[in-house]
Amino acid sequence: MLERIVSLERQLEDYRSECHRLQQQLSATENSLKPTEPDTLVENHYTTNDRMLSKDSVIIGSHMQQLNNVIGSLRAEKLDLTTQLRKQQLRITHLENLVNQLSKQVDSNDICVLGTALLSLL
């Protein structure tokens, strides 16, 4: 179960780095498409590029939304697994306490039986 949590955390980190890389790529693309001269030909070129960028932005935005949804579900699953793990840890602690109590009872019963046997010999 712990391996699953570690795996999910690694996957989440991979998604975050991929999202960060895509945001940087988008930012770099936007910066490279900004017009530097008010030339009509250049402006028309950028208008066309802005349309392509808009389509790319929609695709990237959709992909980022999917990643955010996956991250949300992974967080929920991690929380559920953590809760299950804590319950199991409490159960183990409880069972260990019961074993210790039973061991003490057996030891005290052995002492009583031994004491009774010694008294009968006297």
Buried (B, 14 or more C-beta within 10 A) or exposed (E): EEEEBEEBEEEBEEBEEEBEEBEEEBEEBEEEEEEEEEEEEEEEEBEEBBEEBEEBBEEBEEEBEEBEEEBEEBEEEBEEBEEEEEEEEEEEEEEEEEEEEEEEEEEEEEEEEEEEEEEEEE
